[in-house]
Amino acid sequence: MVPKSKRLTLSSRKSFVPIALPTPKLGRGATVSKALQNRKTTREISDRNLTLQTISNVLWAACGVNRKKGPLETTGRTAASASNSQEIDLYVLMEHGVYIYNPLRHVLLPVLKADLRPIAISSGQVGLARHAPLHLIYVADVDRLVNTSGYQEPGLHDPEYQKAYYYVDTGMIAANVYLFAASHGLAAWFHNCNRPALAAKLELRPDQRVLFGQTVGYAKKK
């Protein structure tokens, strides 16, 4: 049982400042084989809060740093990326605000003090997980893809190839989230989102692309 002092949830915080996430705890999940057996999409997700520790674990599993020396003397991540460009950013949407996950520091950096969860899911499906505690929005930074310090493949400068790269890289991160959720009794749902509205609210640059969303929480009891 988690002590009360450790049950801090992000929705309970009044200040809107960077949040240093606790060190990921990885020892209590199911085996990879069992997680693969249990992996599924759950669209009806409750408003039950997640602890800060659980959020830390989810984000690290998604695309956190798992080794200090990865390709080309840079840090390695739990998810691969084209030419190690690490061009996918995770925007974290919760009731009290929007953050961006910084894997290098394992910290949430504040972006916007507003509840954008209603536009994190495409119209017609909002009611399924409107009040879920954690919404991840996948945003591709094309400039980072083109100017990676990794291997300079010719396709990195071709818009059509760029799409293939950042869609695949997003899928790798989303798969990590699915497997983590399956191994720890959480529900997850990868879905479309209101891309134009999110891009406007987040004030993204023209070379940034809102791609998809993924909702994480506990399944609603039937």
C-alpha positions in Angstrom: 0.0 0.0 0.0 1.3 3.5 -0.9 1.8 5.8 2.1 -0.4 8.9 2.1 2.7 11.1 1.7 3.4 9.4 -1.6 -0.1 9.7 -3.0 0.5 13.1 -4.5 -1.3 13.6 -7.8 -0.7 16.4 -10.2 -4.3 17.6 -10.0 -3.7 18.4 -6.4 -1.0 21.0 -7.1 -2.0 24.6 -7.0 1.2 26.1 -8.5 2.0 25.8 -12.1 5.8 25.2 -12.1 8.2 22.6 -13.4 7.6 19.2 -11.7 10.6 17.0 -11.0 9.3 13.5 -11.5 10.3 10.8 -9.0 12.8 8.1 -10.1 11.0 5.5 -12.1 10.2 2.3 -10.3 10.2 -0.7 -12.6 10.2 -3.8 -10.5 6.5 -4.6 -10.0 5.2 -5.1 -13.5 4.3 -8.3 -15.3 6.7 -10.0 -17.6 7.0 -8.9 -21.2 5.2 -12.0 -22.4 2.3 -11.4 -20.0 2.1 -7.8 -21.0 1.8 -8.8 -24.6 -1.0 -11.2 -23.7 -2.8 -8.4 -21.8 -2.2 -5.6 -24.2 -5.5 -4.0 -25.4 -7.2 -0.7 -26.2 -9.6 0.5 -23.5 -11.7 3.5 -24.5 -13.8 4.0 -21.4 -11.3 5.4 -18.8 -12.3 6.7 -15.4 -11.4 10.0 -13.8 -9.5 8.2 -11.0 -6.3 10.0 -10.3 -2.8 8.6 -11.0 -0.1 9.0 -8.5 2.9 11.1 -9.4 5.0 7.9 -9.3 2.8 6.2 -11.8 2.9 9.2 -14.2 6.7 9.1 -13.8 6.8 5.4 -14.7 4.5 5.9 -17.7 6.5 8.7 -19.2 9.8 7.0 -18.6 8.5 3.8 -20.3 7.3 6.0 -23.2 10.5 7.6 -24.2 12.7 8.1 -21.1 16.5 7.8 -20.9 17.5 4.2 -20.3 21.3 4.6 -20.9 23.7 7.5 -20.7 25.6 6.5 -23.8 23.4 5.7 -26.8 24.0 6.3 -30.5 26.7 8.8 -31.4 27.6 9.5 -27.8 24.1 10.8 -27.0 21.7 9.4 -24.4 19.7 6.4 -25.4 15.9 6.2 -25.0 13.4 3.5 -24.4 12.0 4.1 -27.9 14.0 4.3 -31.2 13.9 7.2 -33.6 15.0 8.0 -37.1 18.7 8.7 -37.1 18.4 9.2 -33.4 16.7 12.5 -34.0 14.3 12.0 -31.0 11.9 14.3 -32.9 8.7 13.3 -31.0 7.7 15.5 -28.1 5.2 14.3 -25.5 2.8 17.0 -24.4 1.1 16.0 -21.1 -2.5 17.2 -20.7 -4.1 17.1 -17.2 -7.0 18.8 -15.5 -4.9 21.8 -14.2 -2.6 22.4 -17.2 -0.4 21.3 -20.0 3.2 20.2 -19.7 5.9 18.9 -22.0 8.0 16.0 -20.9 11.8 16.5 -20.8 13.3 13.0 -20.8 16.9 14.2 -20.2 15.9 15.8 -16.9 12.9 13.5 -16.3 10.8 16.6 -15.5 7.5 18.1 -16.6 7.9 21.7 -17.9 4.8 23.9 -17.8 3.3 25.0 -21.1 -0.2 26.3 -20.6 -2.4 26.6 -17.5 -5.6 25.3 -19.1 -7.6 22.1 -19.3 -7.2 21.0 -23.0 -8.5 17.4 -22.4 -11.7 18.1 -24.3 -9.7 18.6 -27.5 -7.3 15.8 -26.8 -9.8 13.4 -28.3 -11.6 13.9 -31.6 -15.2 15.0 -31.7 -17.7 12.2 -31.2 -15.5 10.3 -28.8 -14.8 12.9 -26.1 -17.3 11.4 -23.6 -15.4 8.1 -23.5 -12.5 9.5 -21.5 -13.1 13.2 -21.1 -12.1 13.2 -17.5 -9.3 10.7 -17.7 -6.3 11.9 -15.6 -3.6 11.7 -18.3 -3.6 12.5 -22.0 -0.5 12.3 -24.0 -0.3 14.3 -27.3 2.4 13.3 -29.8 4.0 16.3 -31.6 6.7 15.9 -34.3 9.4 18.5 -34.5 10.4 18.3 -38.2 13.3 20.7 -37.7 14.9 18.3 -35.2 14.4 15.5 -37.7 16.0 17.3 -40.5 18.9 18.7 -38.4 19.6 15.6 -36.4 23.2 15.0 -35.2 22.6 11.4 -36.2 23.1 9.7 -39.5 22.1 12.1 -42.3 19.8 10.0 -44.5 18.7 11.6 -47.7 15.0 10.9 -46.8 15.2 13.2 -43.8 14.8 16.2 -46.2 11.9 14.7 -48.1 8.5 15.7 -46.7 6.9 12.3 -47.6 9.8 10.4 -46.0 9.6 12.6 -43.0 6.0 11.6 -42.4 6.9 7.9 -42.6 9.7 8.5 -40.0 7.7 10.5 -37.5 4.6 8.2 -37.7 6.7 5.1 -37.1 8.6 6.8 -34.2 5.3 7.8 -32.7 4.1 4.2 -32.9 7.1 3.0 -31.1 6.5 5.3 -28.2 2.8 4.5 -28.1 3.6 0.8 -28.1 5.8 1.3 -25.0 2.9 3.0 -23.3 0.5 0.2 -24.2 2.9 -2.5 -22.8 3.5 -0.6 -19.6 -0.2 -0.1 -19.1 -0.8 -3.8 -19.7 1.9 -4.8 -17.2 0.6 -2.5 -14.4 -3.1 -2.8 -14.6 -3.7 0.5 -16.4 -6.0 1.3 -19.3 -4.6 2.9 -22.5 -6.2 4.2 -25.7 -4.3 5.5 -28.8 -6.6 7.8 -30.8 -7.0 10.8 -33.1 -7.3 14.3 -31.6 -8.3 17.8 -32.6 -5.1 18.7 -34.4 -5.8 22.3 -35.5 -7.2 23.3 -32.1 -4.3 21.8 -30.2 -1.7 23.3 -32.5 -3.3 26.8 -32.0 -3.6 26.4 -28.2 -0.1 25.2 -27.8 1.2 27.9 -30.2 3.3 25.4 -32.2 5.7 26.5 -34.9 4.8 25.7 -38.6 7.4 22.9 -38.6 5.8 21.1 -35.6 3.0 18.6 -36.3 0.3 17.4 -33.9 -0.1 13.7 -34.7 -2.1 11.6 -32.3 -3.2 11.3 -28.7 -3.0 8.5 -26.1 -5.1 8.5 -23.0 -3.9 6.6 -19.8 -5.7 5.9 -16.6 -7.9 3.2 -15.0 -10.7 1.4 -16.8 -14.2 2.4 -15.8 -15.8 -0.3 -13.7 -18.8 -2.0 -15.4 
